[in-house]
Amino acid sequence: MGSELGSFGPAIVRVRATIRRYPTFDRAALRPSGPPPTLGLMCGIVGYVGRRPALEVILEGLRRLEYRGYDSAGVAVLDGHGKLAVERKAGQLRNLEAQLARLDARSFEGSTGMGHTRWATHGGPTDRNAHPHTDSAGMLAVVHNGIIENFAPLRAELEASGIELASDTDTEAAAHLVALAYSGARPATGAAGASATAGDLAASVRAVCRRLQGAFTLVFTHADQPDLIVAARRSSPLVLGLGDGETFLASDVAAFIEHTRDAVELGQDQVVTITRDGYQVTDLDGEPVAVTPFRVTWDLAAAEKGGHDYFMLKEIEEQPSAIANTLRGHLTDRRIVLDEQRLTDTDLRDVDKVFVVACGTAYHSGLLAKYAIEHWTRLPCEVELASEFRYRDPVLDRQTLVMAISQSGETMDTLEAVRHAKQQKARVLAVCNTNGAQIPRESDAVLYTHAGPEIGVAATKTFTSQIAATYLVGLALAQARGTKYPDEVAREFAELETMPDAVAAALDGVGAARELARELASSRAVLFLGRHVGYPVALEGALKLKELAYMHAEAFAAGELKHGPIALIEEGLPVVVVMPSPKGRAVLHAKLLSNIQEITARGARTVVIAEEGDETIRPFAHHLLEVPAVPTLLQPLVSAVPLQVLAAEIARARGYDVDKPRNLAKSVTVE
Ligand code: AGP
């Protein structure tokens, strides 16, 4: 095992996978042994310094990170004689491998290097935006996972000093800044004069990272330093693999556990220098930091799932960072800014009606968007199943904003709805999780969710990310129309920003849902009830149970019970009830309470999702699943969590494949 460079002494501090602004929470109790999964954006990174040819180690590591999805890939290798070889290619990893096979293998000889698979955030999935990025001289290379929120002013600063950037990415700015600081040409602070970090790659990286805002794992190599790699981490995954005469860096342990199971997880705002003999970790000011080596006990398959049995279970746990990454950078100078918006404030101000089109889970997030948009903007907002939309001859014109929600961006029903809307001259805004997919490409504007690839067929983190994203659209409309003052918009955004912590707290409380799943697994059917924003949550809970456990599940607006569905209630029938806050919507709370009494009187077994501390409901719930108290419009973000876990665990109890339910596909590209 590589020893730490220098003598930091035996002091060992437990390093947890802390994510910016969240209390360190350790849900080890709910997870197989091993370190808490580092949550964050989903590009794949591999770095290597050792005694073997770096290229083959890196490519093998990138293959292991295939589940993280990618729309481009690239490698950088130091040949040990002052030369840096970089190759990158859009598309699957095999495109890069085919390109490398056509090159002279000698140019990629060397035992230090790094690789990257990109899940695009800023800049489309093209060759020019693929990582690694280099400085103008081609002496320094960088790969990045994350979002640098203040990259626009940094780009402007570089361009003002005559540096022409070759890509649309935020990452390239970091390459130029570190190269300037390292070469001595200019300090990382951007001020004039000589750089105090000239010749010191780690110091140059620290100085630049002190200026960066946002989430990042940044990994740098420099042709002058053939036997070392420097990396920095904030709110994005980075682990070290400690081999015998070789050291690895990676987004997660899957990339290197075939070579070593001795690892170290880096903490927040830490910078590591790795050589073949080991590593040295400091904080951003250069002070040494003690870190905790650990032994990876997972096998490769489990490592790819963060120690879980299924990707879906891991993705449920990734919701705090998926929501945080979706919100990140969208409030600048107290104004909501959307992604590649291409819709001006004037365009938004002219909107006189909103139409949401989507399918399945995305449709349920659209139903929730309706509550927020109508409440904040006073615009009428219709929500239509995409497969019905164009056949009902909807009333659309240039002042209609059609919001197309799709995590894959390839759902044919939704794509055809977009095309119909465009033919009717409506403006189309896509809310999508896949950069460069067909639906955003055919839309007038796009707001990307940053949930990272969702491998499980059942949507979870993309659902809660869609809620956050569509609420951003609602705030942008309210801001443009002046139905909310800037301070009100900022206040609503600030409440949204507390949701990752609230969802993390909801995740800490899913033990009761796990327990209940075993009891419900033998049920024939389950009903779901909700009112107001609880009704779309009930619909989503029913869909999860249908698609995962193949169990009949049906959701109703609770007020509809007396209009027919109450006839379904019979002895022992489980009914899930999504309760509003007793404080936020007291009238609805009282009505749902009487609904519960009606169904209990007829033999129903109630499973109540309720706000922590809601003592009124306790006597009426056969099973109580508590979630954190949050504002009414934000409740779906926390109440969806126990329903996701309940469905997944019932499916597991029934022996089904949670990631690949029968008859279903992750992206439905047929009508
Ligand atoms: C949800 O769990 C399902 N996988 C399915 O309903 C899905 O939400 C629907 O097919 C829409 O997919 P999209 O978001 O990729 O458009």
Residues whose N, C-alpha, C, O or C-beta is under 5 A from the ligand:
A	BS01	AGP	C359 G360 T361 A362 I405 S406 Q407 S408 G409 T411 V457 A458 A459 A665 K666 V668
